[in-house]
Amino acid sequence: MNRFSPVQLFIAAAEAGSFSAAARRLDIGPVQASATIARLERELGTRLFERSTRRLRLTEAGEQWLPHARQMVAAWEEGQAALAAGAGTEQPLSGRLRISLPSDIGRQWLWRWIEDFAAAEPAPGLQLELRLSDRLTDLVQEPVDYAVRYGEPPDSGLVALPLAPDNRRVLCASPAYLARHGWPQAPADLRGHACLRFMLGDSVHSRWQFETAGGDPQVLEVGGSRIADDGAMVRDWALAGLGLAYKSRLDVAADLAAGRLVALLPGWLGEPAPLHWMSVGRHRLTPALRRLAAELRRRCEGLTAT
């Protein structure tokens, strides 16, 4: 542990409300975490946490010290980056990097782009841990450092770097499906088609929204015999000719370019689906992470430009 690790551990424990969750995030043992916080409290001469069997919470002193702790860590990391820049070097990705990715674009593209970035900026000792899932990841409670997710950040405490801010959903189907069932000409026509629906948690995304170029929205309830909680599965069903999919354009860009899927309703815009790189706190966004996010944004722009 470096000299600022006790402060980083304090911040992680404050955010997670648990020594064990903070220990997992920093890849140390829970006993070591508890002892480190106790030593930090002795050095500061005050209790930072109220401990109970149910939850860990900050004391009044802990609440007061938290913003200063964040500033200390941020200043330390910015100082390291400035020294590296002054020496003509840039720190590469390093250590354990735990990222949650959406299932479809994660499997198709993101993992490859991250590997390409790591290869271009040699990162000895980098440990990459990817979790591919469409469920919403709690960056505070779960042992994940970063998440790439569609939509706006659900928590004001998250810092989000835009990867594809103008991305939207697109209605699409395979040529085989359209040959059998015909082409919908307006959103209302979807009621006569098999719609492949996505489920997030216990909620099925059955209300599909479209708008004209002038911004007039139209929302309709769609139905179908297939529902999946995995975006890649919905895409596979569409490729197999089993129905209409309402997908992020990033997810189906290659299929549209190759003719495996066909974009429908050209006079209508699908609902926004911006893609973000998310982190708890700016202190986690090192210069190397910002360079990675910038590269992912460039790749996303290239994907949708095809």
N, C-alpha and C positions, 0 to 999 in steps of 0.2 A: 504493500500500500504506500502511495506517495504521501508527501506531507499534507496535501489537501484532501486526502481520502476520508479522514474523520468528518470534515465539513461536508463532503459529498454524501457521505453516509447519513449525516443528520438531515440533509435536504431530501434524500430518497425516503428516509423513514417518515419525515413530515408529510411528504406527498402520498405515500402508500398507507400510512397509519399502521405500520407493522414493521418490526425489526426483521422478521423472517423474509418478508417481501423485498425489503430494501437490501438484505443480504443476497438474495437471489439475483437482484438487478446488478449488484456490484461483484457477483461471483465470489463471495466469501461465506464462511460458515456463520450460522446464527449466533453461536456463542461468542465468536470473535466480534460480531457486530454489536452485541449487547455490551461487551467489555469495552469496546472502543467508544461507544456513546457515554458509558459511565466515566471513562477517563476524560472525555471532552467536558463533561459536566463538572468534574473536579477542577479542571484547568480554568473553566469559566467562573467557577464558584457559584453555580446556580443550577437548579433542575430545569432541563429543557422539555421533558416529557412527563405526563401523568400516565402511569402504567396501570392497566387493569386486565382482567382475564378476557374481556371482550374486545377492547380496542385501545390503541395507543393514541394519545392526543397531546398536542403541544400545550405547555404551560403558558402563562402570560409572557414570561421571559422568553420562552421558545418562539412565540409568535413575534415578539419584538426583534429577536435576533435573526429570524429566517430571511428577511430581505437583505440583510447585511451579509449573511452567509452566501446567498446567491450572487451578490455583487463580488464577493471575494473570489469565488470560483470562476466567475466570468472574467474578472480582471486577470487572474492567473492564466487562464487559457488564451485570452487575447494577448497577454504579454509573451507567452510562448510562441504564438503565431507571428507576432511582430519581430521577435528575435530570429525566427526561422526565415522570415521574409528579408530581414536585414542581412542575413548571411547568404542570401540567394538560394535558399532551400525552402521547400514546402513540405510540411509534415504529411505523410501518407496516411491512409486508413490504417488503424492499428488496433490491437486487442480484440475483444469479443464484440461482434456486431450482430445484434439480434433484431431482425426486421420482420414485421408482419406484412404480407402482400396479399392483394386480392387473388383469388384462385385462377381466374382466366388470364388476365394480362400478366399476372405473376409467372405462370407456367410458360406462356408463350414468349414473353419478351423481357420482363424486368430482371429475372435472375441472370439472363444472358448479358444484359447491359451492365449489371452490377459486376459480373465477372470480368467483362471487357475493361471496365474502369479500373478494377483492382489489378489487372494485368498491365495496363498502361502506366499505372503508378505503383510500381512494385511495393508490396506491403508485407514485409516479413513479419510473421507472427500473427497475421490477421486470422481470426476465427469467425467464419460466417455461419450464422444460424438463421435459417429462413422458415417462417411459419406461413403456409399458404392456406388462407381461409377467408371467406366472405363475411364472417360474423364480425361485429364491432369489437375491436380490441381495447381493453382498458389499459392504457399505458402506465397508469399509476399502480394498479393492483397486480398486473401480470408481469412476468419476467421478460419483457420486451422493451427494447430501447427506442424503436421507431416503428411507425406504421405508414404504409401507403394506402390511402383510402379515397373512394369516390365521395363526392358531396362536401359540404362545408363542415369544418371541425365541430363536433358536438359539444365540446367543452371549451370555455373561454380561456382555460389555463393551458391549452395546447398552442404551440407555435406551428403554423402551417406554411410550408413553402409550396407555391403553385407549380405543378408539373404540367398540367394541361387545363388552364383556367377556362378555356372556351369550348371544351369538349361537351358533346351532347349525346343523348341516346338516338339510335336510328332504328326504324322498323325494317326488318329484313327477312328474307326467306330464300330457300334454295330454288333453283330453276325447276327442279322436279316437282316440288310442292306447288309452285305457281302454274305449272302445266296441268296439274290435276285439278286445282281448286280455283284458278283464276287470280287476277290481281285486284287487290282492294284499291278503290279510287279516292276514298275519303275515310277519315277515322271511323265514321259510323259503320262502314262496311266490315270492320273487324268483328262485329258481333256474329257474323256468319262464318268465321274462320276459327281454326284451332290455334289458340294463343299459348305459347310456352311461357309459363310464369315462374318468377323467381321468388323465393321465400327467404327473408332475413329474420332470424329468430323465429318467433311465432307469427310473424306478419307476412302475408302473401301480397306481393306487389301486383295487384289486379287492376288498379286505377291508372291507366296509361294516359298521359297528357301530351297534347300536341298544340302547336300554335301556328298561325299564319305569319308571313313575313311582317305583317303589320302589328303583330303581337296579340291577336285575338285568340285566347286559349280555348281548348276543347278537351274536356276530361271525360273518359268513358270507362265503364266497368267491363272488363273482358273475361272470357272464360276459356276453358280448355281442359283436356284430360291429363296434362302433365305439369307437375310442379317440382322444382328442385331447389335445394338450399346451396347449390354450387353453380356459380356463373358459367364455368366451363361446361357443365352438363347441359345447361340450356343451349349453349352454342353448339354442342355436339348434336343435340336433338334437331336443331335447325338445319345443320349440315346434312343430317340423315333424311331431311324432307318431311319431318313430323309436325311442322307448324310454323307460325310466325314468331319471331323473337324480337324483343325490344331491348337492344343491347347498347352498351357504350360503343361509340364509333371506334375507340381505340381497340376494343376487344375483337372487332370484326373487320378492321381496316384491311388486313391481308386477304381475308376471304372475299371482300368486296372487290379488291383490285384483281384477284385471280378469277373472279366470276363464280366462285363456289356459292356465294350468297349475292342477292340482289337487293339494293336499297329501294324502299317503297315510299309512296306518298311524297314525291319530290316537292310539292308545293307547301309542305308542312314541316315545321321544325320539331324535333323531339325535345324532351325536357332537358335542362342543363345537367351535366354529370362531370363537374370539375374534378380533377385528380390532384391530390395533395400529398406531400411528404410531411408527416406530423411528428412532433417531438414534445415532450414535457419540458418546457423551459428553454430559453435561448442558449443557456450555458452548454447544452448538449450539441448544439449545432456548430461543431468545429469547422475551421476552414476546409478541411478535407471533406466533411459531410456536405458542406455547401457546394463544393465543386462537384460532388457526386450528384446532388440534386439538380444542379445546372446541366449536367450531362444527360440525366434522365429527361429533363424538360426538352433538351435539344432533340433527343431520340423520339420523344412523343410527337413533337412538331413534324419531324421527318416521316413518322409513320402515318399520320393523318393527311400529309401532303401528297401521298402516293395515290 
